[in-house]
Structures are given as structure tokens and as C-alpha cells.
Amino acid sequence: MISFIFCLALLGIALGGDAFMFTPDTSEEVIDPRLPTLYDIPWSQTLSTPSIGTSSYWTSSHITATNGHQYLLLSHIVITLSPSPSSSPNPAFYCASILDLTNTSTPNYHSYVSHTTITSTQLTNLNLTTTAPDPGSDYDSNSDSDSGSSYGFVSLTPDKLTTMQTWTSHPNVTFNVTFEATTPALINGGTGSFTYGDGPTHEWALPGCRTTGSLVLDGGGGGDSGGVGRETVTIIPERSVTWYDRQWGRGMPGSGNWTWFGLHFHFGGEGEGEGEGDASATAPATATKASIWVVDNAEPWRRDRFATVRVGGRGGRTEVLAVECVANMERVWRSKRTGVVYPLEWDVEWAGTGGGRLRVRIPGGVEDQEMVGVGRGDTAYEGFVVVEGWMAGREVVGFGVVEMATFV
């Protein structure tokens, strides 16, 4: 394996300068009809019946902005479908964050979590919008403000898939992101359904979406929406990418925990195929993406570890692989707010086609990326990660997001 120090040099870490080449896919084909997906993907965008359980809409946007900085923007809304009549509102929470990947001075990370209700009509129309519903539940990890926030996650096209938008307006966390389905879908587990803790879940993703929009920076990190130094910067589409993740179902590891990775890769090495040459994050990202689940549950007892790898873009292939994932518990971060201890480094290994071994790591200086809600159910660590290692006999580096949640 290439040395970790060499990998950091390739990635431009410490997170300074123009370190990463974030690039979207350019595919016109979103759905591969050859895959045995158990449902219609556009149909799954607007589910509103109580039988589906929990419904999640999530994005991570790795962006390059016109001010020369790069950022990770996260947006997530989770709705619990009520068993009562469809006219009743459904409880939900939403959260968002901004991490400056270029400036690691304090504070460079802000997040909040808030609660609201969503109607079945909003779900049917994929028009999930809310304005300052519950000011007391907002939490910003780097602000004393508890003011309410406006938030949206909506479709902009009749098919509810081609173009979507998410936005948030909150002290220190204000952005407006539009993303287009220019990427083949990644179907988790190959069929889009798998066991998740105590029951089934369903998940697919659009991992390489073209991204436009803007974000607002509050000078000095003061969190005052009218503060001095407030600046709006524009997203550069050719150097930005959004991963849209859709998940729903009744399964949940409620007596355990989960770790999930959404990874983008840059390949090196000889031979045909994408990303020839040295593996470097300053080269355009390839169309190879991976969704990796590590789920522990006590009742019933399960230890699920698998990766869904989309190799190449249009005309590529999907691989579902059993993996081994070992966290380095000598490199951890303990939350002062929740007391949870989060690992910051993992080794992931699998056999599969040519095999693979990855070191996934949260860089130094950005350890605190925890989104804190009112309890374990709406609290999670959503962190930027860098990757190095080998896949199918080729050197690889990359970037992405890790999500960690624990219920015990």
C-alpha cells in the first residue's frame, strides 16, 4: 500500500489550498434496466403511506466556490410516517452543515438540527419545506444562537428526479443547492433492498450529480445573519459534485449502531480504463463510487458489512461485496456534548474482483463534525473523509463522507 504520508501529499492535506478536484458525472442514463431493482426509482421519490416507516432524503455536496475555497455541504431530512389518517402531519427532523475544507482555522464547521412536521401532500409532491418550526430545538455547534431556520428539499421537474433542490437559511448554515441527475444510479445491495437492523430497508443513490447554487459566509463566524463580512459565493458546477441518497423502510438498528461511507475515487496505475496514471485527487474524479455499510444490532443479533460499488459510469457494472471494516480505536474523538466516542480512521478490505484494501480517515483539524439533536435518534456524526489504498490491483485515493450513529 502506498504510504499514508504520500497519500496526504496527493490529496493536499492539510486541508489548505485548492486540494481536490470535485467533478460531476456526465451520463444521460440514470436507471440501468438490467439491474433487478425491486421498485421503480421515480415512484420511490414520493412515498407517503404509513407502511413504509421512516423516509430519508440526504445530500452531500463537495463544492468549489468562486472565493477559491472548497466546502462540504450536508442536507438531510427524515420523516416518520404516522399510522394515523393521511391528513395528519408526520413528525420529522432536518439538519444541515457547512465545513470549510480550505480554511481549518476555528470555527470552520457549523451545523444544526431542528424538528418540524411534514404532510402527506408535501411528500406526494416532493415539496418538503418548512420555516422556523421549533426554534428551541435548533443547535449550532459553533453558535450561541437558537433562532429558527427555514429549510427545503424539493423536486423541480415533473418526474421528481431530473432536477432537485435543497436549501437552508440559518445562522452560519445558509446555502442553496440545485443538483441534476447526470449520474447513473447506485443501487444498494444490487436490488435496492437489504436487512437493516431489525427489518428491511430500501436505498439507492445518485452519487455524481451536477451542482449549482450558492452559499452565504458570515465573516468571523459570528452567526449574526446581518453581521459584518457577510458574503455570498457561487458554486462552480464543473468543479463540484453532489451525492443524493434516498432511503426508506421499517428496519432500524435501534439496539446497536451503524457506520456508512459514501466514497468517490481517483485511480492510478497502468492499463485501460478510467483514471490512468498516478492516483491524485488533483485529477478529475472517476465515475467509480462506493456505498459501504457497517451495521451492528443486538435484537436481533446481526453484524452486516457490505459494499455496493458502481464501477465506471454508463455501461459500467455494479458489484456487491462482503467487507471487513476495522476501526482504529487509538485515534478517536470524544464529543463534549453527547459523550459519544467516534473513531476517526478505518481499514476496509474485501476480496471481490481483484480485491481491495482502503484506509479511510478523517483529516486532522476537522475532528468535530457531529450534528447534535435532542436525543440519539436525531444525532449523528457526518464527517468529511479522505481515502487511500488499492482496488483491483490499482492505486487509489479519494474523498467522501462517513456517517456514524449509535443507539446504545
Legacy VTK file of the C-alpha trace (Angstrom):
# vtk DataFile Version 3.0
C-alpha trace
ASCII
DATASET POLYDATA
POINTS 408 float
0.000 0.000 0.000
1.216 3.487 -0.738
2.341 5.302 2.357
-0.219 7.406 4.165
2.124 10.418 4.114
2.365 10.140 0.325
-1.418 9.919 0.106
-1.822 13.095 2.123
0.543 14.877 -0.228
-1.559 13.759 -3.185
-4.749 14.918 -1.520
-3.350 18.273 -0.478
-3.929 17.604 3.220
-3.647 19.577 5.491
-6.848 20.986 4.053
-5.279 24.048 2.515
-5.131 25.432 -0.984
-7.017 24.063 -3.961
-6.642 20.464 -2.840
-9.406 18.469 -4.509
-10.805 18.108 -7.999
-14.511 17.571 -7.417
-16.192 16.688 -10.727
-19.722 15.545 -11.629
-20.677 12.653 -13.872
-21.999 13.493 -17.335
-24.224 10.492 -18.039
-27.600 10.792 -19.757
-28.661 7.407 -18.377
-29.799 7.352 -14.753
-31.516 3.966 -14.453
-29.917 0.760 -15.749
-32.833 -1.550 -16.688
-30.545 -4.594 -16.487
-30.345 -4.399 -12.686
-33.010 -6.331 -10.705
-34.184 -3.325 -8.686
-37.274 -4.233 -6.651
-39.125 -0.951 -7.229
-39.464 1.956 -9.624
-36.972 4.686 -8.694
-39.094 7.749 -9.610
-42.041 6.180 -7.756
-39.938 5.890 -4.612
-39.388 9.651 -4.508
-42.923 10.435 -3.333
-43.908 7.642 -0.938
-46.426 8.754 1.684
-48.156 5.625 3.030
-47.672 4.763 6.735
-46.472 1.244 5.916
-43.110 2.493 4.648
-41.907 3.540 8.119
-39.114 6.126 8.012
-38.330 8.144 4.885
-34.961 9.873 4.346
-33.650 12.393 1.786
-29.925 13.202 2.081
-27.277 15.086 0.133
-23.560 15.688 0.466
-22.203 18.388 -1.836
-18.443 18.661 -2.289
-18.104 22.064 -3.884
-15.578 24.549 -5.182
-16.721 28.169 -4.810
-15.833 31.407 -6.552
-13.910 32.634 -3.483
-11.295 29.915 -4.084
-12.402 27.780 -1.130
-13.803 24.263 -1.146
-16.627 23.140 1.129
-18.654 20.144 2.212
-22.368 20.975 2.452
-24.729 18.427 4.030
-28.530 18.432 3.973
-30.802 15.764 5.446
-34.482 15.412 6.285
-36.013 12.331 7.937
-39.785 11.821 8.142
-41.556 9.211 10.281
-44.804 8.235 8.569
-47.664 8.353 11.059
-50.012 5.342 11.271
-52.930 7.771 11.598
-55.005 9.075 8.644
-53.163 10.752 5.788
-54.431 14.179 6.821
-52.326 14.040 9.989
-48.868 15.628 9.859
-45.817 13.389 10.077
-43.061 14.159 12.602
-39.715 14.955 11.017
-36.306 16.372 11.742
-33.934 18.104 9.381
-30.299 19.097 9.655
-27.582 20.803 7.667
-23.910 21.686 7.945
-21.069 23.582 6.277
-17.403 22.577 6.548
-14.696 24.788 5.026
-12.121 22.384 3.565
-9.652 25.141 2.705
-9.513 27.114 5.942
-9.017 24.942 9.018
-8.957 27.875 11.433
-11.626 27.912 14.137
-14.506 27.911 13.535
-14.636 26.233 10.129
-17.593 23.904 10.808
-21.217 24.732 11.623
-24.288 22.516 11.889
-27.779 22.457 13.319
-30.689 20.056 13.861
-34.340 21.103 14.018
-37.783 19.470 14.188
-40.978 20.006 12.220
-43.919 18.152 10.668
-44.450 17.197 7.022
-47.833 16.444 5.454
-48.565 13.540 3.134
-49.356 16.068 0.401
-45.871 17.516 0.734
-44.417 14.021 0.378
-46.549 13.234 -2.661
-45.357 16.435 -4.330
-41.779 16.128 -3.028
-42.097 19.629 -1.642
-40.532 19.312 1.806
-40.340 22.889 3.042
-40.515 24.399 6.496
-39.899 27.764 8.151
-38.727 28.224 11.745
-40.956 25.484 13.178
-39.295 24.895 16.526
-36.643 27.470 17.455
-35.853 25.833 20.775
-34.614 22.632 19.150
-32.060 24.247 16.837
-28.452 23.564 17.713
-25.413 25.096 16.044
-22.123 23.574 17.136
-20.330 26.914 16.764
-23.003 29.467 17.618
-24.941 30.548 20.677
-27.960 31.261 18.503
-31.081 29.145 18.898
-33.158 31.038 16.343
-35.354 29.089 13.937
-34.409 28.162 10.407
-36.033 27.779 7.023
-35.293 24.633 5.075
-36.325 22.941 1.864
-35.845 19.721 -0.086
-37.878 19.794 -3.304
-38.183 18.477 -6.840
-38.079 20.992 -9.691
-39.244 18.676 -12.505
-42.457 16.668 -13.070
-40.639 13.322 -12.893
-39.463 14.230 -9.351
-35.971 13.048 -10.302
-34.200 15.002 -13.042
-33.565 18.190 -11.040
-33.848 18.727 -7.291
-33.019 21.484 -4.852
-32.193 21.770 -1.175
-31.640 24.912 0.843
-31.236 26.132 4.386
-31.267 29.576 5.967
-29.792 29.500 9.445
-27.072 31.439 11.277
-23.753 30.170 9.848
-25.509 27.476 7.760
-27.059 29.133 4.714
-26.871 27.639 1.231
-28.988 26.913 -1.823
-28.005 23.865 -3.888
-29.600 22.620 -7.109
-28.463 19.225 -8.361
-29.164 17.394 -11.609
-29.368 13.647 -12.263
-26.326 13.442 -14.547
-25.148 10.185 -12.977
-26.149 6.505 -13.136
-27.962 5.371 -10.012
-26.093 3.300 -7.447
-28.498 0.567 -6.274
-27.567 -0.571 -2.782
-27.269 -4.320 -2.427
-27.799 -4.725 -6.179
-31.595 -4.839 -5.810
-32.064 -1.689 -3.721
-33.248 -3.555 -0.606
-31.445 -5.194 2.320
-31.783 -6.041 6.013
-31.101 -3.055 8.250
-31.013 -3.838 11.958
-34.433 -5.230 12.859
-36.070 -5.171 9.429
-35.891 -4.298 5.735
-34.759 -1.005 4.238
-34.550 0.292 0.675
-31.822 2.569 -0.665
-30.449 3.986 -3.891
-28.281 6.987 -4.728
-27.316 9.432 -7.454
-23.665 9.844 -6.448
-22.274 12.163 -9.139
-24.813 14.958 -9.705
-24.025 18.237 -11.435
-24.342 21.014 -8.855
-25.153 24.719 -8.996
-26.120 27.312 -6.413
-24.537 29.445 -3.719
-23.681 29.645 -0.032
-23.508 32.517 2.419
-20.480 33.093 4.617
-20.744 35.050 7.864
-17.481 36.894 8.410
-15.719 35.930 11.602
-18.102 33.052 12.255
-20.229 35.266 14.463
-23.514 33.711 13.434
-25.334 37.044 13.123
-27.331 36.924 9.898
-26.768 40.633 9.457
-23.179 40.633 10.606
-20.219 42.423 9.077
-18.436 40.451 6.388
-21.476 38.509 5.195
-20.646 37.253 1.701
-22.478 35.179 -0.909
-20.264 32.962 -3.060
-21.262 30.937 -6.108
-20.727 27.216 -6.695
-18.579 26.320 -9.730
-20.508 23.437 -11.402
-17.556 21.910 -13.269
-15.635 21.539 -10.005
-18.403 20.405 -7.678
-20.409 17.212 -7.146
-23.472 16.177 -5.108
-24.305 12.700 -3.792
-28.079 12.321 -3.393
-29.141 9.388 -1.217
-32.717 8.109 -0.884
-33.631 5.578 1.823
-36.858 4.370 3.415
-38.202 1.378 5.320
-39.204 -0.043 8.678
-35.809 -1.501 9.559
-33.520 0.276 12.029
-30.549 -0.860 14.161
-32.283 0.524 17.249
-30.298 -1.727 19.590
-26.931 -1.039 18.009
-25.139 1.380 15.720
-24.112 1.965 12.139
-21.238 3.389 10.136
-21.799 4.307 6.493
-19.312 5.564 3.901
-20.139 7.283 0.600
-16.864 7.389 -1.359
-15.584 8.929 -4.622
-12.374 7.529 -6.160
-9.365 8.638 -8.223
-7.448 5.768 -9.837
-3.835 5.414 -10.918
-1.751 2.655 -12.465
-1.276 1.193 -15.893
-3.817 -0.360 -18.197
-7.048 0.585 -19.834
-9.915 2.300 -18.109
-10.653 5.475 -16.286
-8.069 7.398 -14.333
-4.829 6.131 -15.860
-1.601 7.498 -14.423
-0.866 8.480 -10.849
-3.666 8.375 -8.297
-4.133 12.009 -7.366
-7.081 13.964 -6.025
-5.990 16.884 -8.198
-7.052 14.833 -11.230
-10.758 14.611 -12.158
-12.768 12.160 -10.075
-13.732 8.942 -11.810
-17.221 7.504 -12.123
-16.432 4.743 -9.603
-18.307 5.235 -6.317
-18.893 3.056 -3.259
-21.610 2.863 -0.619
-20.318 0.859 2.358
-22.485 -0.235 5.300
-21.218 -1.480 8.677
-24.240 -2.248 10.884
-24.302 -3.810 14.363
-27.549 -4.744 16.091
-28.317 -6.688 19.287
-32.023 -7.577 18.894
-31.968 -9.424 16.566
-28.224 -10.012 16.590
-26.672 -9.004 13.268
-23.268 -7.910 12.006
-23.709 -6.664 8.429
-20.698 -5.442 6.442
-21.021 -4.938 2.706
-20.132 -2.544 -0.081
-22.051 -1.656 -3.213
-19.516 -0.434 -5.772
-20.549 1.239 -9.006
-17.572 0.653 -11.293
-17.478 3.172 -14.119
-20.385 5.217 -15.368
-22.726 4.416 -18.220
-22.166 0.849 -19.373
-20.240 0.016 -16.198
-21.092 -2.589 -13.612
-22.308 -2.896 -10.029
-20.527 -5.123 -7.513
-21.900 -6.145 -4.110
-19.069 -7.268 -1.836
-18.765 -8.546 1.718
-16.189 -6.400 3.533
-14.158 -6.359 6.707
-14.066 -2.983 8.438
-11.847 -2.362 11.469
-11.927 0.964 13.301
-8.699 2.305 14.788
-9.768 2.947 18.380
-6.417 4.562 19.151
-7.455 7.535 17.031
-10.824 8.753 18.287
-12.723 11.929 19.111
-14.951 12.230 22.194
-17.925 14.566 21.943
-18.223 17.019 24.834
-21.924 17.413 24.063
-23.049 13.783 23.896
-20.152 11.814 25.402
-20.063 9.523 22.359
-16.609 8.334 21.283
-16.211 8.298 17.495
-13.350 6.580 15.649
-11.570 8.732 13.069
-9.859 6.034 10.998
-10.813 2.674 9.477
-9.293 -0.133 7.409
-11.733 -1.608 4.884
-10.877 -4.802 2.995
-12.674 -7.165 0.608
-11.979 -9.977 -1.854
-14.201 -9.366 -4.893
-12.845 -8.676 -8.370
-9.142 -8.117 -7.824
-9.665 -7.377 -4.134
-9.270 -4.117 -2.320
-7.900 -2.510 0.817
-8.645 1.060 1.837
-7.568 3.351 4.651
-10.410 5.802 5.320
-9.539 8.723 7.558
-10.928 11.980 8.913
-8.127 14.547 8.458
-6.657 16.376 11.413
-8.168 19.740 12.261
-11.755 18.782 11.404
-12.481 16.140 14.048
-15.676 17.801 15.333
-18.331 17.137 12.679
-21.122 15.918 14.949
-24.722 17.012 14.327
-26.408 17.144 17.730
-30.167 16.873 18.139
-32.331 16.293 21.196
-31.515 12.571 21.522
-29.790 9.590 19.941
-32.394 9.314 17.179
-31.587 12.689 15.610
-27.865 12.882 16.443
-25.160 11.640 14.086
-21.565 12.241 13.109
-21.412 13.304 9.438
-17.754 13.796 8.554
-15.508 14.513 5.583
-13.044 11.679 4.904
-10.047 11.020 2.664
-9.195 7.606 1.221
-6.048 5.793 0.101
-5.237 2.214 -0.835
-5.747 -0.317 -3.610
-8.702 -1.541 -5.653
-8.423 -4.311 -8.262
-4.637 -4.079 -8.177
-4.559 -0.333 -8.802
-3.550 2.542 -6.597
-6.498 4.661 -5.497
-7.143 7.770 -3.441
-10.400 9.551 -2.870
-12.757 11.510 -0.668
-16.251 11.234 0.717
-18.398 11.208 3.841
-18.722 8.953 6.866
-21.961 8.809 8.856
-21.958 7.290 12.343
-24.955 6.855 14.638
-25.356 4.912 17.865
-28.428 3.971 19.895
-26.762 2.177 22.827
LINES 1 409
408 0 1 2 3 4 5 6 7 8 9 10 11 12 13 14 15 16 17 18 19 20 21 22 23 24 25 26 27 28 29 30 31 32 33 34 35 36 37 38 39 40 41 42 43 44 45 46 47 48 49 50 51 52 53 54 55 56 57 58 59 60 61 62 63 64 65 66 67 68 69 70 71 72 73 74 75 76 77 78 79 80 81 82 83 84 85 86 87 88 89 90 91 92 93 94 95 96 97 98 99 100 101 102 103 104 105 106 107 108 109 110 111 112 113 114 115 116 117 118 119 120 121 122 123 124 125 126 127 128 129 130 131 132 133 134 135 136 137 138 139 140 141 142 143 144 145 146 147 148 149 150 151 152 153 154 155 156 157 158 159 160 161 162 163 164 165 166 167 168 169 170 171 172 173 174 175 176 177 178 179 180 181 182 183 184 185 186 187 188 189 190 191 192 193 194 195 196 197 198 199 200 201 202 203 204 205 206 207 208 209 210 211 212 213 214 215 216 217 218 219 220 221 222 223 224 225 226 227 228 229 230 231 232 233 234 235 236 237 238 239 240 241 242 243 244 245 246 247 248 249 250 251 252 253 254 255 256 257 258 259 260 261 262 263 264 265 266 267 268 269 270 271 272 273 274 275 276 277 278 279 280 281 282 283 284 285 286 287 288 289 290 291 292 293 294 295 296 297 298 299 300 301 302 303 304 305 306 307 308 309 310 311 312 313 314 315 316 317 318 319 320 321 322 323 324 325 326 327 328 329 330 331 332 333 334 335 336 337 338 339 340 341 342 343 344 345 346 347 348 349 350 351 352 353 354 355 356 357 358 359 360 361 362 363 364 365 366 367 368 369 370 371 372 373 374 375 376 377 378 379 380 381 382 383 384 385 386 387 388 389 390 391 392 393 394 395 396 397 398 399 400 401 402 403 404 405 406 407
